[in-house]
Amino acid sequence: MTAPLLFDVLGPLRVRRGDAEVDLGPAKHRAVLAMLVLHANKPVSPAAIVDAVWSGDPPADGTNVVQKYVAGLRRILGREAITLSEAGYALRIGDDCLDADVFQHLLQRAEAARAGGRLAEAESLLGRANAMWRADALAGLSGPFFDAMRDRLAESRGAGLEAWAHIQLQLGRHAQLVPQLVDLVARFPLREGLRYTLILALYRCGRQAEALAAYRDTRTLLIEEYGVEPGERLQDLHRRILQGDPSLLPPHGYAVTVIPAPRSRPAPASRRRLVLAIVGAAVPVVSCGFGTWAVIGFFAAYRRSWKLALGAAGYLALNVFFAVSMGATDPELGNPPWDDLAMIALAAALFGGAAHGALLGLELPRWQPGEAAVSEIEARVRREQARQLHTSHPKLARELGIGRPDRERAFDDGGLVDVNAVPAGVLTAVAGLPPGAAAAIAADRDRNGPLATVDDLVRRGLLSGADLDRVRDRLIV
């Protein structure tokens, strides 16, 4: 018995008979067949085929040309595969012989399993469905009709990925999910469902600042590109994160998985205050009062307080007065009057300094990142996300303009710069590059070709190792 023909459109058009792929011939053959596949088991008029395949530039005798291509396809696929009626040509396809149909059936079965609480079954079905995609749907076919069909199929793909991500959250896999969601949000930037899942996954990983930054990125994109606010579901999630809503925590039985932030945060305030209070009191005592000015000077610098700076200078003056007084004492003269003052000065530096240092340690303000620090953390997170996308999907990264601040782009890459692509004028804006390095890099790559890695900047003598360490975070190739 002859194996049925299988038609695949979730990627470049492909026809299989069993395990063997069928050679479809020239590009126009494939385009005509794609039109028939997308209207499987329904007649398609020659005029509709001409309009889809030769959009804007139809052949002089379109009907005869279509007839010629259909005849070729019937020789390849079998005469019974394509029938002709007054309404046009129809491609006969059996049940579950078109991958797009199989994909939709799997999504429907997964939704039924999820609704019935069978999460493992739903996850398996969605995994099978999403694995059917080999590339963008109908890759290689151009024209308004194929573009519209590609968008429609991509919408279905996005729905499948959203459903899969939602189940991963329900299964408590938020930590493993975050890197994949970063990739998916970049590929489907307008799907609020994926962004919702990313924000919630970040929050469940203990990364509240990044979750809020992801919401701000979403809102900025929607407002600047489309003039609309995020949907009510996203806005509600944002409000609940700000309120610390306990219902956002993972399902019962799954713990919050805390992923360290890019920078290590200071110790808890209470422990840090106790340590500083002990140090603030101990240094003046151990140093017999001569270290008091250094302790108060530290707190002055930390708090940026000119009053404390004057206090540190005052303690230093007491130390100097004591030392000078003791050096000026002549044993033969007995006990001069300034000796008493010198001892008072030493006691003030010793005991007063110990008490002062302890109190300052206990009253040390709780650490809060400033606006500039928060912005830098958010930019670093976006750079890391963009770098992951650049590594795993370089073609998509180029389309999104990652690393090309000289071009308009739809993806905030946190300030990454592609040293192989941007002009010298853009390189000069990279903070940390020494003077003249941007021009030297541009001239070298024009002369010797692109860099393979950012470490080539050192190997080619364009930067020192220390210079590269300062800017490595911002560069890609």
Residue pairs with C-beta under 8 A, 6 or more apart in sequence:
2 17
3 17
3 18
4 17
4 94
4 97
5 15
5 16
5 17
5 22
5 77
5 78
5 81
5 93
5 97
6 15
6 16
6 17
6 97
6 98
6 99
7 13
7 14
7 15
7 37
7 40
7 93
7 97
7 98
7 99
8 14
8 15
8 16
8 98
8 99
8 134
9 34
9 37
9 38
9 98
9 99
9 100
9 137
9 138
9 153
10 99
10 100
10 103
10 132
10 133
10 134
10 137
10 153
10 157
11 133
11 134
11 135
11 136
11 137
11 139
12 134
12 135
12 138
12 139
12 140
13 24
13 30
13 33
13 34
13 37
13 138
13 140
13 141
14 21
15 21
15 22
15 24
15 33
15 77
16 22
22 76
22 77
23 76
24 30
24 33
24 73
24 76
25 72
25 76
27 140
28 53
28 69
29 69
29 72
29 73
29 76
30 140
30 141
31 52
31 53
31 141
31 146
32 49
32 53
32 66
32 69
32 70
32 73
33 73
33 91
34 138
34 141
34 146
35 44
35 48
35 49
35 52
35 53
35 145
36 44
36 49
36 73
36 82
36 89
36 90
36 91
37 91
37 93
37 98
38 149
39 90
39 91
40 91
40 92
40 93
40 98
41 90
41 91
41 92
41 93
42 90
43 85
43 87
43 88
43 89
43 90
44 88
44 89
44 90
45 87
45 88
46 62
46 63
46 66
46 67
46 88
46 89
47 62
47 63
48 88
49 66
49 88
49 89
50 58
50 59
50 62
50 63
50 65
50 66
51 58
51 145
52 143
52 145
52 146
53 143
54 62
55 143
55 144
55 145
59 65
66 89
70 82
70 84
70 89
73 81
73 82
74 81
74 82
80 92
81 91
81 92
82 89
82 90
82 91
82 92
83 89
83 90
83 92
84 90
96 102
96 105
99 132
100 137
100 153
100 156
102 132
103 129
103 132
103 133
103 156
103 160
104 156
106 125
106 126
106 128
106 129
106 132
107 125
107 126
107 129
107 156
107 159
107 160
107 163
109 125
110 121
110 122
110 123
110 125
110 126
110 129
110 163
111 122
111 163
113 119
113 121
113 122
113 125
114 122
114 163
114 167
119 167
119 170
119 171
122 163
122 167
123 164
123 167
123 168
123 171
126 160
126 163
126 164
126 167
127 164
129 160
130 157
130 160
130 161
130 164
133 157
136 150
136 154
137 149
137 150
137 153
137 154
137 157
138 146
138 149
138 150
138 153
141 150
154 188
158 188
158 191
158 193
158 194
159 193
161 184
161 188
161 194
162 191
162 193
162 194
162 197
165 177
165 180
165 181
165 184
165 193
165 194
165 197
166 193
166 197
168 174
168 176
168 177
169 177
169 197
169 200
169 201
169 204
170 251
171 254
172 250
172 251
172 253
172 254
172 255
174 200
174 201
174 204
174 205
174 250
174 257
175 201
175 205
175 257
175 259
177 197
177 201
178 198
178 201
178 202
178 205
178 259
179 388
181 194
181 197
181 198
181 201
182 198
182 385
182 388
182 389
183 388
183 389
183 392
183 393
184 194
184 198
185 191
185 194
185 195
185 198
186 385
186 386
186 389
186 393
186 396
186 400
186 411
187 393
187 396
188 194
189 221
189 410
189 411
192 218
192 230
192 231
192 233
192 234
195 214
195 218
195 234
196 233
196 234
196 237
198 214
199 211
199 214
199 215
199 218
199 234
199 237
199 238
199 241
200 211
200 237
200 248
202 208
202 210
202 211
202 214
203 211
203 241
203 248
204 248
204 249
204 250
204 256
204 257
205 256
205 257
205 258
205 259
206 256
206 257
206 258
206 259
207 259
207 261
208 241
209 261
209 374
209 377
209 378
210 261
210 378
210 381
211 241
212 238
212 241
212 242
213 378
213 381
213 382
215 230
215 234
215 237
215 238
215 241
217 382
217 412
218 230
218 234
219 229
219 230
220 412
221 410
222 228
222 229
222 230
223 229
225 410
229 235
230 238
237 248
240 247
240 248
241 248
249 256
250 256
261 377
262 377
262 380
262 381
262 384
263 377
265 367
266 272
266 367
267 275
269 366
269 367
272 364
272 367
273 361
273 362
273 363
273 364
274 361
274 362
275 361
276 360
276 361
276 362
276 364
277 357
277 358
277 359
277 361
277 362
278 358
278 361
279 295
279 357
279 361
280 295
280 299
280 354
280 356
280 357
280 358
280 359
280 360
280 361
281 354
281 355
281 357
281 358
281 361
282 354
283 291
283 292
283 294
283 295
283 357
284 291
284 292
284 295
284 349
284 350
284 351
284 353
284 354
284 357
285 350
285 354
288 346
288 350
289 315
289 318
289 319
289 322
289 346
289 347
289 348
289 349
289 350
289 351
289 353
290 319
290 349
291 353
292 315
292 319
292 349
292 350
292 352
292 353
292 354
292 356
292 357
293 312
293 313
293 315
293 316
293 319
293 349
293 353
294 312
295 353
295 357
296 308
296 311
296 312
296 315
296 353
296 356
296 357
296 360
297 308
297 309
297 312
299 305
299 308
299 357
299 360
299 361
299 364
300 306
300 307
300 308
300 309
300 311
300 312
301 309
302 364
303 365
308 360
311 356
315 349
315 353
318 345
318 346
318 348
318 349
319 345
319 349
321 341
321 342
321 345
322 342
322 343
322 345
322 346
322 349
325 338
325 339
325 341
325 342
325 345
326 339
326 342
328 336
328 338
329 336
329 339
330 336
369 377
378 414
379 414
379 415
380 414
380 473
381 414
382 412
382 413
382 414
383 413
383 414
383 415
383 416
383 473
383 474
384 414
385 414
386 397
386 402
386 403
386 411
386 412
386 413
386 414
386 416
387 416
387 476
389 396
389 397
389 400
389 402
389 411
390 397
390 402
390 403
390 416
390 476
397 403
400 409
400 410
400 411
400 413
401 407
401 408
401 409
401 410
401 411
401 413
402 409
402 411
402 413
402 416
402 418
402 476
403 413
403 416
403 417
403 418
403 421
403 422
403 476
404 418
404 421
404 422
405 415
405 417
405 422
405 426
405 429
406 422
406 423
406 425
406 426
415 474
416 474
416 475
416 476
417 426
417 427
417 430
417 474
417 475
417 476
418 475
418 476
418 477
419 427
419 441
419 445
419 451
419 454
419 457
419 475
419 476
419 477
420 445
420 450
420 451
420 477
423 442
424 438
424 439
424 441
424 442
424 443
425 438
427 433
427 437
427 438
427 441
427 442
428 438
428 439
430 438
430 471
430 474
430 475
431 471
431 474
432 467
432 470
432 471
432 474
433 463
433 467
433 471
434 463
434 467
437 462
437 463
437 467
440 462
441 457
441 462
444 460
444 462
445 451
448 460
450 477
451 457
451 460
451 477
452 477
453 477
454 468
454 472
454 475
454 476
454 477
455 468
456 477
457 463
457 468
457 475
458 464
458 465
458 468
463 471
